[in-house]
Amino acid sequence: MNDKMITSELILVFPLQNSSGKL
């Protein structure tokens, strides 16, 4: 996997988790 892809997923996942209030 590409490091850029993992970073992109984290950027997409982190805001979603924060919005859900699960983090």
Distance bins in CASP14 RR format, pairs under 12 A and 6 or more apart:
PFRMAT RR
TARGET T0000
AUTHOR 0000-0000-0000
RMODE 2
METHOD distances of the structure
MODEL  1
1 7 0 0 0 0 0 1 0 0 0 0 0
1 8 0 0 0 0 0 1 0 0 0 0 0
1 9 0 0 0 0 1 0 0 0 0 0 0
2 8 0 0 0 0 1 0 0 0 0 0 0
2 9 0 0 0 0 0 1 0 0 0 0 0
3 9 0 0 0 0 0 1 0 0 0 0 0
3 10 0 0 0 0 0 1 0 0 0 0 0
4 10 0 0 0 0 0 1 0 0 0 0 0
4 11 0 0 0 0 0 1 0 0 0 0 0
5 11 0 0 0 0 0 1 0 0 0 0 0
5 12 0 0 0 0 0 1 0 0 0 0 0
6 12 0 0 0 0 0 1 0 0 0 0 0
6 13 0 0 0 0 0 1 0 0 0 0 0
7 13 0 0 0 0 0 1 0 0 0 0 0
7 14 0 0 0 0 0 1 0 0 0 0 0
8 14 0 0 0 0 0 1 0 0 0 0 0
9 15 0 0 0 0 0 1 0 0 0 0 0
9 16 0 0 0 0 0 1 0 0 0 0 0
9 17 0 0 0 0 0 1 0 0 0 0 0
10 16 0 0 0 0 0 1 0 0 0 0 0
10 17 0 0 0 0 0 1 0 0 0 0 0
11 17 0 0 0 0 0 1 0 0 0 0 0
11 18 0 0 0 0 0 1 0 0 0 0 0
12 18 0 0 0 0 0 1 0 0 0 0 0
12 19 0 0 0 0 0 1 0 0 0 0 0
13 19 0 0 0 0 0 1 0 0 0 0 0
13 20 0 0 0 0 0 1 0 0 0 0 0
13 22 0 0 0 0 0 1 0 0 0 0 0
13 23 0 0 0 0 1 0 0 0 0 0 0
14 20 0 0 0 0 0 1 0 0 0 0 0
14 21 0 0 0 0 0 1 0 0 0 0 0
14 22 0 0 0 0 0 1 0 0 0 0 0
14 23 1 0 0 1 0 0 0 0 0 0 0
15 21 0 0 0 0 0 1 0 0 0 0 0
15 22 0 0 0 0 0 1 0 0 0 0 0
15 23 0 0 0 0 1 0 0 0 0 0 0
16 22 0 0 0 0 1 0 0 0 0 0 0
16 23 0 0 0 0 1 0 0 0 0 0 0
17 23 1 0 1 0 0 0 0 0 0 0 0
END
